[in-house]
Structures are given as structure tokens and as C-alpha cells.
């Protein structure tokens, strides 16, 4: 059921003010037409009280039935009928209040009164149609926004569910390989994986965290990978104090770092350093992840596979922009740059 037009205090004030001002104008005009002051006010009060009640009837009916274009004839007839009823009741009441001569003047003015009554009631109907149409549009926009939000949540959840098994399978394979050769390393990795998954379950898809918190979480992932690759993997993280307090969507960096490790370690035999550099600007957090690669055996341009494409898709869902993730190469260094607009 739509809300009444008079449900807001501001509109109530407008409604009451209109009838008070119109009643005063009505009484003044009648007084100029040789009505006595008492008769003029009596006519004005009775006539406008009945028109006001007719307006309230229309406003109330709109709460239960909002007409479409084909039903406007019905409301046109309602204006005419209500105006006629108001005029008849007004004449009946005034017969006990004003003189016969004045009552004759009232009868002569019925066409004008009918036109004014139909005009006022028509304006009431028009205002109600416009306001209720506006309410419908706002409700449709609200439902559309809610549907878009649910769709985005579902898409983000789907991306998250795709990422977690990918990392989990790699970790379990590594644990399986370490069980015989390095039992202590396998136990350590199981403990780290348990802590990592425990923290993952606590994270909310739409939660924003500071870069400092994100890097703490990322360190859990890196510790697991260091157990897998031993001394071959090391990281260098640089970030100014302002950047550390800037915010980004939770769990955004892991797929990017995982991509860097994949193309830095899988196709090389030596030690590598993953560089993470975060800088702040006026309203943007910029993070660069760098990893070396062997140009002869690796094709870093394929680094825009599922890991980076999922990050790009997530950034688009959150910010409606496709320019927030970029990749480039510099000699034997693959660079991934992520920009996060600040809310």
C-alpha cells in the first residue's frame, strides 16, 4: 500500500496553508460581492470545509487504488460528482445561516463554484498521481539497486569460491610431498594452512580493511608458500605510512601475489624476490607487485589468466572501472599495478 500524500509533515503544512489562504480569499471575494462579513465567512467556511473533506476522500482513495491511464475518466467523473455534492450540501447548510436574497446570489454563482470545485479537486488528483508515480519510480529504483547488489554479491562470492580451492589444492599437494621428506615442514605448513583458512572464514566480501591489515593476512599466505619453496622465495614490501592506513577490499592482493609466485618460481630454478610497493596519492592507493621471469621459457603476458582476471572482474564489480589493473614488463621483470580508489 503506498504512503499517503499527507504522511509527511511538510506536505501537511502545505495542505492546511492552502485551505486557510483559499478560505480567506473566498470570504474576501464574497464580501466584495455585497455579502455581509458574517455571511461571507459562513459561506467560505462551509464551502471549503466540504471541498477539503472531498480532497481528503480522494487522497485516501489513492492509498488503496492508484489509477492507470485508462482509469482517469473515473476520477474526472469523481471530480464532477463530489463538486456537485459539495455545492448542494453547502446550499442546504447556508439556507439556515444567510438571507434569502444572498441565497439567490449563491444560486446564481453555482456554475462558477462548480468550475472552481472541479478545478481544485482535479489539482488534488493530479498532485496525487504525480507523487504516487514518483513513489513507484523510487521503489523500482530501490528494487533495482537491491537486485544489482545481490548480483554483485553472488558474483564476488563465486570468484572467492573459485580462488580458495585453487590455493587449497596446491597447498595439500605440497603437504603431501613434504610428509616423507620433511615431516616437520609438513606439520608447520598444516598449522599455517589452518590459521590461514580460519582467518579466511572470518572475512566478509564487502569489508574494507587497511593495507596494513591486508599485508598481515597476506603474510600468512606467503609463510605457507615459503614452506613449499624454501629459501628460493623471499619478499620485499615497501609502503609509506599514509598508504598503510589507506583501505582496499579484503583479500584483493592474494591472487596477484599468487600470480607473481607462479610465473616467478614455476619457470625458473634460481632464487626470486617478489616486490610489493604501495604508494598513496590524493584519492588513490597504488600497489605494484613485481616478479622476475625467464623470458626464454615463460610467457608473462599469460599472467592475466584466472588470478588477475578475477581481480580485474572484482574491481569492475566494485568500482565500474576497467582501468584499475594493468600489467607490463621491464627487462626480465613482470609488473602488475593495482589501483584502489578511496571511498
C-alpha distance (Angstrom), angle and dihedral (degrees) to the residues before:
residue distance angle dihedral
X1 . . .
X2 3.83 . .
X3 3.79 119.0 .
X4 3.78 118.2 -100.6
X5 3.79 117.4 -99.3
X6 3.82 86.7 -124.1
X7 3.80 93.6 52.6
X8 3.82 90.1 99.3
X9 3.80 119.8 73.8
X10 3.81 92.4 -137.5
X11 3.81 92.1 57.4
X12 3.79 91.4 45.8
X13 3.80 89.5 56.0
X14 3.81 90.6 50.3
X15 3.80 91.0 48.6
X16 3.82 95.3 50.5
X17 3.81 92.4 41.7
X18 3.80 91.5 53.6
X19 3.80 93.6 53.2
X20 3.80 93.3 45.8
X21 3.80 92.7 49.9
X22 3.80 93.3 42.5
X23 3.81 91.7 48.9
X24 3.81 90.3 52.3
X25 3.81 91.4 49.8
X26 3.81 90.3 46.6
X27 3.82 92.1 52.6
X28 3.82 92.1 46.0
X29 3.82 92.7 51.8
X30 3.82 92.2 48.9
X31 3.81 90.9 48.2
X32 3.80 88.3 53.9
X33 3.84 87.3 53.2
X34 3.80 90.3 61.9
X35 3.81 97.3 -92.9
X36 3.77 112.6 143.1
X37 3.81 113.9 -111.9
X38 3.83 91.3 -107.7
X39 3.80 92.6 48.8
X40 3.81 92.4 45.7
X41 3.82 92.3 52.5
X42 3.80 92.4 43.2
X43 3.82 90.7 52.5
X44 3.80 92.0 45.2
X45 3.80 95.6 47.6
X46 3.83 95.3 46.2
X47 3.83 95.4 42.5
X48 3.79 95.9 46.3
X49 3.80 95.1 40.2
X50 3.81 88.7 57.9
X51 3.83 92.3 44.6
X52 3.81 89.1 48.5
X53 3.81 90.5 52.9
X54 3.81 89.5 48.5
X55 3.81 88.6 52.0
X56 3.81 90.6 50.6
X57 3.81 88.8 50.9
X58 3.81 90.3 54.2
X59 3.81 92.7 45.9
X60 3.80 91.4 50.0
X61 3.81 92.7 47.6
X62 3.81 89.7 55.2
X63 3.81 89.5 61.7
X64 3.80 89.8 63.0
X65 3.78 102.3 30.1
X66 3.80 126.4 27.7
X67 3.82 109.2 -171.4
X68 3.77 125.0 -136.5
X69 3.77 124.7 -142.5
X70 3.79 93.7 -80.9
X71 3.83 91.1 54.2
X72 3.80 97.8 56.4
X73 3.83 90.3 94.8
X74 3.79 87.3 64.5
X75 3.80 91.0 57.3
X76 3.77 91.9 45.2
X77 3.80 88.8 57.2
X78 3.81 89.0 45.3
X79 3.83 89.5 57.1
X80 3.79 92.0 51.7
X81 3.82 94.7 45.2
X82 3.81 95.2 45.2
X83 3.81 91.3 46.1
X84 3.83 90.4 51.6
X85 3.82 91.7 48.1
X86 3.82 91.2 49.4
X87 3.82 91.9 50.3
X88 3.82 92.6 48.1
X89 3.80 94.0 47.3
X90 3.80 91.0 45.5
X91 3.82 91.3 53.2
X92 3.79 90.8 47.2
X93 3.82 92.6 52.4
X94 3.80 95.3 41.9
X95 3.82 91.0 52.9
X96 3.83 86.1 75.8
X97 3.81 94.7 45.7
X98 3.82 111.9 38.4
X99 3.80 134.5 48.9
X100 3.80 123.7 -91.9
X101 3.80 91.4 -112.2
X102 3.79 91.2 54.2
X103 3.81 89.9 44.8
X104 3.80 88.2 56.9
X105 3.79 88.6 54.1
X106 3.79 88.4 51.2
X107 3.81 90.6 53.5
X108 3.81 91.2 50.9
X109 3.83 90.7 51.5
X110 3.83 94.7 52.4
X111 3.87 94.6 104.2
X112 3.82 90.5 53.6
X113 3.80 91.9 44.9
X114 3.81 90.5 48.8
X115 3.80 91.5 51.1
X116 3.81 91.8 48.7
X117 3.82 91.6 46.4
X118 3.81 92.6 50.0
X119 3.83 90.5 46.5
X120 3.82 93.8 50.8
X121 3.80 94.5 45.0
X122 3.81 90.0 45.1
X123 3.80 89.9 53.6
X124 3.82 89.4 49.9
X125 3.81 89.7 53.1
X126 3.81 92.4 46.4
X127 3.81 92.7 50.2
X128 3.79 90.7 48.3
X129 3.81 92.0 50.1
X130 3.80 91.7 49.8
X131 3.81 95.0 46.6
X132 3.80 94.5 45.1
X133 3.81 90.6 46.8
X134 3.80 88.3 52.2
X135 3.81 89.8 50.2
X136 3.80 90.4 51.3
X137 3.81 91.5 50.2
X138 3.81 91.5 49.3
X139 3.80 90.6 49.1
X140 3.81 90.9 49.4
X141 3.80 90.3 50.1
X142 3.80 89.9 49.1
X143 3.81 91.6 50.8
X144 3.81 91.0 46.5
X145 3.80 91.6 50.2
X146 3.79 90.5 48.1
X147 3.81 91.0 49.3
X148 3.82 90.6 49.4
X149 3.79 90.8 49.0
X150 3.81 91.9 50.4
X151 3.81 90.2 48.1
X152 3.80 91.0 50.8
X153 3.81 91.1 47.7
X154 3.79 90.1 51.5
X155 3.80 92.1 48.4
X156 3.81 92.6 48.3
X157 3.79 90.8 47.7
X158 3.80 90.3 50.1
X159 3.81 90.6 52.3
X160 3.79 90.8 48.9
X161 3.79 92.4 49.8
X162 3.81 89.8 50.8
X163 3.79 93.3 50.5
X164 3.80 99.5 47.6
X165 3.85 99.0 57.0
X166 3.81 89.6 47.0
X167 3.80 91.7 57.6
X168 3.80 93.8 37.9
X169 3.82 93.8 54.5
X170 3.81 91.3 50.8
X171 3.81 90.9 49.8
X172 3.82 93.6 48.4
X173 3.81 91.0 49.4
X174 3.78 89.4 51.5
X175 3.81 91.7 48.9
X176 3.81 89.4 50.3
X177 3.82 90.0 53.0
X178 3.82 92.2 48.8
X179 3.82 97.8 46.3
X180 3.82 93.7 84.7
X181 3.79 102.9 27.3
X182 3.82 99.4 37.1
X183 3.83 112.5 15.4
X184 3.80 92.3 170.2
X185 3.81 90.8 52.3
X186 3.81 90.7 48.9
X187 3.82 91.4 52.2
X188 3.80 91.0 48.0
X189 3.78 91.6 49.7
X190 3.83 91.8 49.5
X191 3.82 90.1 52.9
X192 3.81 91.8 48.2
X193 3.80 92.0 46.1
X194 3.81 89.8 50.7
X195 3.80 91.8 51.8
X196 3.79 90.8 45.6
X197 3.81 93.5 52.0
X198 3.80 91.8 44.7
X199 3.79 90.0 56.0
X200 3.80 91.5 44.5
X201 3.80 92.2 57.9
X202 3.80 90.1 54.8
X203 3.77 94.2 55.4
X204 3.79 121.3 99.1
X205 3.79 119.9 -145.3
X206 3.81 95.6 -128.8
X207 3.77 96.5 38.2
X208 3.79 116.6 119.7
X209 3.80 119.0 -148.6
X210 3.78 134.3 -177.1
X211 3.78 118.4 -97.1
X212 3.79 87.5 -112.8
X213 3.82 91.0 59.2
X214 3.81 91.9 44.6
X215 3.81 91.3 52.2
X216 3.80 90.9 49.9
X217 3.79 88.9 54.7
X218 3.79 91.5 43.7
X219 3.81 88.9 54.3
X220 3.82 89.2 63.4
X221 3.80 88.8 57.4
X222 3.81 92.5 45.8
X223 3.82 91.7 50.2
X224 3.80 89.1 56.6
X225 3.79 91.9 48.5
X226 3.82 91.1 48.1
X227 3.80 89.1 57.2
X228 3.81 87.8 53.5
X229 3.79 96.9 47.0
X230 3.81 101.4 25.6
X231 3.80 117.7 -162.7
X232 3.81 92.4 -7.7
X233 3.81 91.9 80.5
X234 3.79 125.2 63.5
X235 3.78 133.2 153.6
X236 3.78 137.0 -147.8
X237 3.79 117.8 -158.3
X238 3.79 122.7 -169.4
X239 3.79 125.4 177.3
X240 3.78 134.4 149.2
X241 3.80 120.3 -123.2
X242 3.80 93.8 -104.5
X243 3.81 92.2 51.3
X244 3.83 91.1 50.4
X245 3.82 89.5 60.5
X246 3.81 95.8 45.2
X247 3.79 116.4 101.2
X248 3.78 136.1 -121.3
X249 3.83 136.6 171.2
X250 3.77 110.5 -76.5
X251 3.83 118.7 -97.1
X252 3.80 92.9 10.4
X253 3.81 98.5 129.2
X254 3.81 102.0 49.6
X255 3.85 96.4 79.0
X256 3.82 89.9 48.1
X257 3.82 92.8 50.7
X258 3.80 90.8 43.1
X259 3.80 88.4 54.0
X260 3.83 89.8 50.5
X261 3.80 92.0 50.7
X262 3.80 91.8 47.0
X263 3.81 94.7 53.8
X264 3.78 94.1 34.7
X265 3.79 100.0 49.9
X266 3.78 109.3 20.5
X267 3.81 95.0 62.8
X268 3.81 99.1 36.5
X269 3.81 135.2 63.8
X270 3.79 101.5 -155.1
X271 3.78 134.1 74.8
X272 3.79 118.1 -75.0
X273 3.77 136.8 -164.1
X274 3.80 121.0 -144.6
X275 3.79 109.0 -150.8
X276 3.83 121.9 -153.7
X277 3.80 115.8 -173.2
X278 3.81 121.8 178.3
X279 3.79 124.8 -171.3
X280 3.79 133.1 177.3
X281 3.77 128.5 -137.6
X282 3.80 133.3 175.9
X283 3.78 96.4 -66.3
X284 3.79 104.1 -11.4
X285 3.78 137.9 82.0
X286 3.81 111.1 -150.2
X287 3.81 119.9 -165.2
X288 3.80 124.3 -175.1
X289 3.81 121.6 -164.5
X290 3.80 114.9 -167.0
X291 3.79 129.8 -171.6
X292 3.82 132.9 170.3
X293 3.79 120.5 -120.0
X294 3.78 137.7 -174.2
X295 3.79 105.8 -113.4
X296 3.81 91.7 -158.4
X297 3.80 97.3 58.8
X298 3.81 104.2 17.8
X299 3.78 132.0 69.8
X300 3.80 104.7 -159.7
X301 3.78 92.4 -178.9
X302 3.79 85.1 75.7
X303 3.77 86.8 63.4
X304 3.76 86.4 95.0
X305 3.81 88.8 77.8
X306 3.79 124.8 115.9
X307 3.84 96.4 -45.3
X308 3.80 97.6 54.7
X309 3.80 95.2 30.2
X310 3.80 88.9 56.5
X311 3.81 90.4 52.4
X312 3.80 91.3 47.7
X313 3.80 91.0 49.0
X314 3.78 91.4 49.0
X315 3.81 91.5 50.2
X316 3.80 89.9 50.3
X317 3.81 91.6 50.6
X318 3.81 90.8 50.5
X319 3.82 100.6 39.7
X320 3.84 106.5 15.0
X321 3.81 89.9 -126.6
X322 3.82 131.1 120.5
X323 3.81 97.6 -166.8
X324 3.81 99.6 71.8
X325 3.82 97.1 91.0
X326 3.80 122.7 51.6
X327 3.80 134.4 167.0
X328 3.80 130.2 -157.8
X329 3.81 141.0 160.7
X330 3.79 128.9 -126.8
X331 3.81 113.4 -172.1
X332 3.84 101.8 -56.5
X333 3.81 94.6 -17.7
X334 3.81 123.0 101.5
X335 3.82 112.7 -153.0
X336 3.79 126.4 -161.2
X337 3.80 115.8 -171.6
X338 3.79 122.0 -164.4
X339 3.79 123.1 -172.3
X340 3.79 121.7 -163.4
X341 3.84 117.8 -167.8
X342 3.77 111.2 -141.4
X343 3.80 117.4 -118.6
